């Protein structure tokens, strides 16, 4: 007996492009499947049968992260203190300080780090 009740769904180039675009915007696999008119299990199975689909979803995720990370970095370089602190917490393992004195010290460290980054971007040595 064959596959009763569920016809095979071919994956088209348009579906692959759509999956990549959706993935780049941070949608989950389940959400991507819904948008493509597939069940989540079917999408996982189709990635095995169509490696280009799996690669498109992976590339889409990387592209989305790149865009947002670059925006965050540029906001930090432009003086956005919130972006600077968030970046340093994520990338430099900074943690919340206890008390106002430590908070001021953390802010001073953040400003110093941004000054160093700007100097590097301007072609200056960070040891000056």
N, C-alpha and C positions, 0 to 999 in steps of 0.2 A: 504494500500500500504506500502511496506517495504522501506528500504533505497535504493533508486534508484540512480545508477551511482557511488556510493562510497562503495566499499567492506570494511568490517571491517578489521582493521589491528591489528593482535595480537602483544602484546609486549612480546618479548622473553627475556630470561636471558641475552643473549649477548647484546641486545639493552639496557637493564638496566645497565650493566657494562660499555658500551660505553657512555651512558648518564652521568654516574658518572665520568668517565675519562675526558670527555669534560668539564663538569661543574668544575672539579678541576683545569682546565686550564683557567677558567674565561670566557668561552663562554656564551653568552646570551641564553635565552630560545629559541629565534628565530633561532640562529645559531645552537644550539643543535638539534632543530627540523629539520633544513635543512640537517644536517649531518646524521640524522636517516632516512631521506627520508619522513618526515612527515611535515604537515603544523603546524604552531605555535599553532593554535586553537586546532588541533588534539592532540598535545603534552599536552596542558593544560587539555584537556578532559581525556586523558589517565592517567594523574596523579591521577585523581579522581577514575578511574576504577582500577588502579594498584597502591595502596599506596606504594608499594616497589619501584616503579619508582620515585615517589615524594621524598621518603626518600633517594634514591641513589643520586639524584640531590642535595639535601640539604647537604648530607654528603660529596659529591664531592666539593662543594663550601667551606665547612669548612676545608677540607683537603688542598685545594689549598692555602687558606689564612694562614693556619698553616705553610706550607712550606715556603712561601714567608716572613711571619712575622719572622720566625726563622732565615732565611737568613739575613734579615735586622738587627735583633737584634745582631746576631753574627758579622756582618760587623761593627756595631757600637761599640761593645766590642773590636774589633780588631783595633780600632783607626780611622775608616772611618768617618771623620768629617761630611760629607754630610749625611751619614746614621744616625749619632747621632742627627744632627739637625732635620732631617725629623721625626725621632722617637719622639723626644721631642715636636715637633710641633703637631704631631698627638695625642700623649698620655698624654702630660703634658700641652697642650693648649698654648704652646709658640706661640708668634706672632713676625712678623718682627719688628725690632727696627728701630727707626728714627735716622739717623746720625751714624757716624763712632764710636763715643764713646759708644753708646748703643750697637752697633754691637759687639764690642770687649767685652763688659760686657756679652752679650748673649753667646759668644763663651767661655768665661771663665766659665760661669755657666754650659754650656754643658760639658766642660772638667771635672769640679768638679762632675757632676752627673755621668759621666762614671767612674771616680775614685771610687765613692761610690758603683756603681754596681759591679765593679771588686772586691772590698773589700768584698762585700756580697757573690759573687761567690766563693771567696777564704776562706769563713768561718769566716771572720773577722766582727766585729761590725761596722756599718756605722757611729757610733758616735765617732770613734777614729780620 
